Amino acid sequence: MIRAQSLTRRYGPLLAVDNLSFEVEPGTILGFLGPNGAGKSTTMKMLTGFLEPTSGSAQIFGHDIRNDGLAARRRLGYLPEGAPLYGELSVERFLSFVAEARGFRGDELRRRRHAAIDRLNLGEVAGQTIETLSKGFKRRVGIAQAILHDPPALILDEPTDGLDPNQKHEVRRLISEMSSDKIMIISTHILEEVDALCTRAMIIARGRLLADDSPEGLLKRSRYHNAVTLVLDDLQVAASRLGELSEAAEVEVRRGRLTIFPSGRGDLFEAVTRVVRESGWQVSQIQLESGRLDEVFRTVTGAPERAA
């Protein structure tokens, strides 16, 4: 597994990562979430040995990243933020260089390079220089070099940042396919990434761990969990009537929608639909909410709600 123990990093007076501890086991896709400047990339750099902790330690499958760094890094694939690459090299030559640095030679090098190119669908640009590629292809090359040696753990910093929807879908599909027996840590500030990919999510802010749960567990923390949202003509009349239900804790009219929040007494959705039928209201939309990650994120990180 990957284990972080009291990881701390200071830049002079700035405390970027504050006493962070966690463990990740194979088969886990961990979404590492936080606002910009939360300490995500700094934590990634400490886990991969690119940055030395001020205090604390990290182990990659039992190998300490400081005391046994080479063995630890052999078990890691790393996509840094921005995926820095050698732009003057062709895709094929760059991957050959990475394979050589990883210790592969001859037929094994060619097999590894071909497998990475095939898996990331890079065949059509294999002979092009990296500087001529689109951002989407550059991200794919960055992931290709990370998986070249088939490591048991992958750490990907903002893997879909700047990609179009189709490119995001392809990268997420690849991550899901590789995740069955690997540790996948994905640093991101894109909340949809959690829904689309992750089996576990950690939220940090100001360098501190604030939440560690499954995506479903995080959704249950939302005040919108099991709330009912309606779109209909007379919102104020409906709000007054539905607010009287014992199953309702409060109601909210916002942006042309009425949301009723559960009190925990009885089935709110059943009660709302009963009143809608009895009142003969023309409802264009009714939805049982699972919860809203953006609202949980703002609450956990202390960011204020934007006014309606």
Summary of the structure (lengths in Angstrom):
residues: 308
radius of gyration: 23.7
end to end distance: 44.4
largest distance: 76.6
contacts: 966
relative contact order: 0.13
helix: 37%
strand: 28%
